[in-house]
Amino acid sequence: MNAEFSATCFQVYEKQKNLNQMNKYSDETFGIVDLKRRFRKLKQVLVRKSLKIMNSGLHLSSKIFVKSNAEDYPLPYPPIFIIGAPRSGSTLLCQVLTDYYDIGYLSNLHCKFYGAPHLVERLFHPSMKDYHKQKYTSYHGQTQGWFAPSECGEFWYQFFRRNPPYVTLSDVDERKMISMKNSVGKLAGAAQRPILFKNLYCSLRLKPIGKYLPESVFIVVTRKVIDNAHSILEGRKKALGVYDEWWSVEPPEVEKFKLLPPHEQAVEQIHSIYDLIAKDENEIGKDKFLWISYESLCSNVRSTIEEISEFLSRNNVDLEQRIDTNGLPSSFEKREEVRIDSALYDELIKYVESRQLKSKARLQG
């Protein structure tokens, strides 16, 4: 009985195996697999182009009522920007703040209709939806769920050039800056509350933002350089498959940095971004900036929230709580294991320590 059952099972298995091979052979013979792949790619391209055309139309229609001078009228609420180097903990801070405060922000849904996010806010109120509490997870700064916070790069590319990403006042188009203020103002008006923007490329646009959105305040997230560079290199490997290709925010010296070894690139990328922020901070006003460390956020979430609340209050940014601080995690666990090639990590530590010694020697000299 068992022998007959086993033989039957084997025959069924062989028939299914042969059938699968025939299907695979047929698909390969007639190019069905390749055709399906091409169709999916074509569909994705058509969707992207359709969304781009639609958003261009939405953006143009919203410009009909733009006021002629961007400096003639105040924004209804001060914008709040989270800036800093990539992999510094900015996404985690954004998730915590949108959990804790009753605040507006660009969600993944807004970003689908980046040409007129104020319309999305009026129709769907995604930043008011009770999708909280969050899982505090992300992938390269991208969050999951329609109502989760988004960097929404396409929204900002309506007003700022893509390359080179660093812009000064002489690099911007006055009309686009007026349009930016109009769009931000409409979004805040629709939300009836301040808007939190988390976009790291805005770290390279501070002077135009400071002039055309003068009510803005900035929260700068920092992280220990070794850990930050380690995470950037890890991100490169996951996103690009290699360590030696540039990834994420490009400071003005990017072409010079690309000639360096990968670990030095990551370190110089970090330092350059924060040097630019510090320089622009002096011109915009130190009272508009708050520097928060990732380590402090992880070790004591509630204390960090209190510090941010005091900073916002000093800048006349009135926010109500969405939840009590007891509803937030008291801390976050930091990953300690080495997640990149060990030899590369050793080179990273040596370079950071050497750079710190040289910097200390210059200050003493």
C-alpha positions in Angstrom: 0.0 0.0 0.0 2.7 2.4 1.0 4.8 1.4 -2.0 1.8 2.1 -4.4 1.1 5.4 -2.7 4.8 6.5 -3.0 4.8 5.4 -6.7 1.6 7.4 -7.4 3.1 10.5 -5.6 6.3 10.2 -7.6 4.3 10.0 -10.9 2.3 13.1 -10.0 5.5 14.9 -9.1 7.1 13.9 -12.4 4.1 15.1 -14.4 4.0 18.4 -12.6 7.7 18.8 -13.1 7.4 18.1 -16.8 4.5 20.5 -17.1 6.5 23.3 -15.4 9.4 22.7 -17.7 7.0 22.8 -20.7 5.5 26.1 -19.5 8.9 27.6 -18.9 10.1 26.4 -22.3 7.0 27.8 -24.0 7.4 31.2 -22.2 11.1 31.4 -23.2 10.4 30.2 -26.8 7.8 32.8 -27.4 9.4 35.5 -25.3 6.5 35.7 -22.9 8.7 36.3 -19.9 10.5 39.1 -21.6 7.2 40.5 -22.9 5.7 40.5 -19.4 8.8 42.3 -18.0 8.7 44.9 -20.8 5.0 45.5 -20.2 5.4 46.0 -16.5 8.2 48.5 -17.2 6.1 50.3 -19.8 3.2 50.5 -17.4 5.5 52.0 -14.7 6.8 54.6 -17.2 3.3 55.5 -18.3 2.1 55.9 -14.8 5.1 58.1 -13.9 4.6 60.3 -17.0 0.9 60.6 -16.4 1.5 61.6 -12.8 4.1 64.2 -13.9 1.7 65.7 -16.4 -1.1 65.8 -13.9 1.1 67.4 -11.2 2.4 70.0 -13.7 -1.2 70.9 -14.5 -2.1 71.1 -10.8 0.9 73.2 -10.1 0.1 75.6 -13.0 -3.5 75.9 -11.9 -2.5 76.7 -8.3 -0.3 79.6 -9.6 -3.2 81.5 -11.0 -3.8 83.1 -7.7 -0.2 83.7 -6.7 0.4 87.1 -5.2 3.0 89.2 -7.1 5.5 89.8 -4.3 6.5 86.9 -2.0 7.6 89.3 0.8 4.3 91.2 1.0 2.4 88.8 3.1 3.2 86.4 6.0 2.6 82.7 6.1 -0.3 81.6 8.2 1.9 79.3 10.3 5.8 79.0 10.6 7.2 76.1 8.6 9.4 73.7 10.5 12.3 72.0 8.7 14.3 68.9 9.7 17.7 69.0 8.0 21.1 67.3 8.3 23.2 64.6 6.7 21.8 61.4 5.2 21.4 58.6 7.7 21.6 60.9 10.7 18.3 59.9 12.3 16.1 62.6 10.6 13.4 60.1 9.6 13.1 58.8 13.1 12.8 62.3 14.5 10.2 63.2 11.9 8.1 60.1 12.9 8.4 61.0 16.6 7.3 64.6 16.0 4.4 63.7 13.8 3.3 61.2 16.5 3.6 63.6 19.3 2.4 66.9 17.8 -0.8 67.8 16.1 1.1 69.0 13.1 0.8 69.1 9.4 3.3 67.4 7.1 3.7 66.0 3.6 2.5 62.4 3.5 3.1 59.8 0.9 -0.4 60.6 -0.3 0.4 64.3 -0.6 3.5 63.3 -2.6 1.5 61.5 -5.3 -0.2 64.9 -6.0 2.8 67.1 -5.3 1.6 69.7 -7.7 -1.1 70.8 -5.3 -0.7 69.1 -1.9 -3.1 71.7 -0.4 -6.0 70.1 -2.4 -5.1 66.6 -1.0 -5.0 68.2 2.5 -8.5 69.7 2.1 -10.0 66.6 0.6 -8.4 63.8 2.6 -6.7 65.5 5.6 -4.0 62.8 5.5 -1.9 64.5 8.2 -4.9 64.4 10.5 -5.6 60.7 10.1 -5.1 58.5 13.1 -2.6 56.2 11.5 -0.5 56.5 14.7 1.2 54.9 16.5 4.0 54.4 14.0 6.3 51.4 13.9 9.3 53.8 13.6 10.7 51.9 10.6 11.8 53.2 7.3 13.9 52.2 4.3 16.5 54.8 3.2 14.3 57.5 4.6 11.1 56.2 3.0 8.1 55.3 5.2 5.3 52.8 4.5 1.6 53.8 4.3 -0.3 56.6 2.5 -0.5 58.7 5.6 3.1 58.3 6.7 5.5 61.3 6.4 7.4 61.7 3.2 10.4 63.7 2.1 8.5 64.3 -1.2 11.5 65.4 -3.3 9.3 66.1 -6.3 7.5 68.9 -4.4 10.7 70.8 -3.9 12.0 70.2 -7.4 9.1 72.4 -8.6 11.0 75.3 -7.1 14.7 74.3 -7.0 16.9 72.8 -9.6 18.0 69.2 -9.4 21.6 69.6 -10.2 23.8 70.9 -8.7 21.6 70.7 -5.6 23.4 73.4 -3.6 21.7 76.8 -4.4 22.4 80.3 -3.2 20.1 83.4 -3.6 21.7 84.1 -7.0 20.8 80.6 -8.3 17.0 80.7 -7.8 14.2 82.0 -10.0 12.2 84.7 -8.2 9.0 83.5 -9.8 9.5 80.0 -8.5 10.3 81.3 -5.0 7.0 83.2 -5.0 5.3 80.0 -6.2 7.0 78.1 -3.4 5.8 80.5 -0.7 2.3 80.4 -2.2 2.3 76.5 -2.2 3.6 76.3 1.4 1.1 78.9 2.6 -1.8 77.1 0.9 -0.8 73.8 2.5 -0.5 75.4 6.0 -3.9 77.1 5.4 -5.5 73.9 4.4 -4.0 72.0 7.4 -4.8 74.9 9.8 -1.6 74.2 11.6 2.2 74.5 11.1 3.8 72.2 8.6 6.8 69.9 9.3 9.0 69.4 6.3 11.7 66.7 6.4 13.9 67.0 3.3 17.6 66.7 3.6 18.3 68.4 0.3 16.8 71.5 1.9 20.1 71.6 3.9 21.6 72.9 0.7 18.8 75.5 0.1 18.8 77.3 3.4 19.5 80.9 2.1 16.6 80.9 -0.3 14.3 79.3 2.2 15.4 81.7 4.9 14.6 84.7 2.6 11.4 83.6 1.0 10.0 81.6 4.0 11.4 83.9 6.7 9.1 82.5 9.4 10.9 79.1 9.0 12.6 77.3 11.9 15.2 74.5 11.5 15.9 71.4 13.5 19.3 70.0 12.6 19.9 66.3 13.4 23.5 65.2 14.0 25.0 61.9 14.7 28.5 60.6 15.7 30.5 60.8 12.5 31.8 57.2 12.6 28.2 55.8 13.1 26.8 58.2 10.5 29.5 57.3 7.9 29.0 53.6 8.7 25.3 53.9 8.0 25.9 55.9 4.7 28.2 53.1 3.5 25.7 50.5 4.5 23.1 52.4 2.6 25.3 52.6 -0.5 25.8 48.9 -0.4 22.1 48.1 -0.1 20.9 50.7 -2.6 23.7 50.5 -5.2 25.4 47.1 -4.5 28.8 48.8 -4.1 30.6 51.1 -1.6 32.4 53.4 -4.1 29.4 55.0 -5.9 28.1 58.3 -4.5 24.7 58.1 -2.8 22.3 60.8 -1.5 22.9 64.5 -0.8 25.7 66.1 -2.9 27.5 69.0 -1.3 29.3 71.6 -3.6 32.6 69.7 -3.4 31.1 66.4 -4.5 33.3 66.0 -7.6 36.4 66.4 -5.4 35.1 64.0 -2.9 34.4 61.3 -5.5 38.1 61.0 -6.0 38.5 59.8 -2.4 38.1 56.2 -1.1 34.5 55.4 -0.1 35.0 55.8 3.7 36.6 59.2 3.2 33.8 60.2 0.8 31.2 59.5 3.5 33.0 61.4 6.2 33.6 64.4 4.0 30.0 64.4 2.8 28.9 64.6 6.4 31.3 67.4 7.4 30.6 69.5 4.3 26.8 69.4 4.9 27.1 70.5 8.5 29.6 73.2 7.6 27.2 74.6 5.1 24.3 74.5 7.6 26.5 76.3 10.3 27.5 79.0 7.8 24.0 79.7 6.7 22.8 79.6 10.3 25.0 82.6 11.0 23.3 84.6 8.2 19.7 83.5 8.9 20.0 83.7 12.7 21.1 81.2 15.3 17.8 81.6 17.2 16.1 79.9 14.2 18.1 76.7 14.6 18.1 73.9 17.1 20.8 71.2 16.9 19.6 67.7 18.2 21.8 64.6 18.3 20.6 61.2 17.3 22.2 59.8 20.4 20.2 62.1 22.7 17.0 61.3 20.9 17.6 57.5 21.2 18.7 57.7 24.9 15.9 60.0 26.1 13.0 60.7 23.7 11.0 62.7 26.2 13.8 65.0 27.1 14.4 65.7 23.4 10.8 66.5 22.9 10.9 68.9 25.8 13.9 70.7 24.3 12.2 70.9 20.9 9.0 72.2 22.5 10.9 75.0 24.2 12.7 75.9 21.0 9.4 76.1 19.0 7.8 78.1 21.8 10.6 80.7 21.7 10.0 81.0 17.9 6.2 81.5 18.4 5.3 78.1 16.9 2.2 77.0 18.7 1.5 73.3 18.6 -0.9 71.1 20.4 -0.1 67.6 21.5 -1.5 64.6 19.7 -0.6 62.2 22.5 1.0 62.5 25.9 4.8 62.0 26.1 4.1 58.7 28.0 2.6 57.5 24.8 6.0 57.7 23.1 8.8 55.2 23.5 11.1 56.3 26.3 14.1 55.4 24.2 15.3 53.7 21.0 17.8 50.9 20.8 20.9 51.8 18.6 22.4 49.2 16.4 26.0 48.5 17.5 27.0 45.7 15.2 29.3 46.3 12.2 27.2 46.0 9.1 29.8 46.8 6.4 33.0 45.1 5.3 35.2 44.9 8.4 38.3 46.1 6.7 36.4 49.1 5.4 35.1 49.8 8.8 38.6 49.7 10.3 39.7 52.2 7.6 36.8 54.4 8.5 37.7 54.5 12.2 41.4 55.4 11.4 40.3 58.2 9.0 37.9 59.8 11.5 40.4 59.6 14.3 43.2 61.1 12.1 40.9 63.9 11.0 39.9 64.7 14.5 43.6 64.9 15.6 44.4 67.2 12.7 41.4 69.4 13.5 42.4 69.6 17.2 46.0 70.5 16.2 44.8 73.3 14.0 42.7 74.8 16.8 45.6 74.6 19.2 48.0 76.1 16.7 
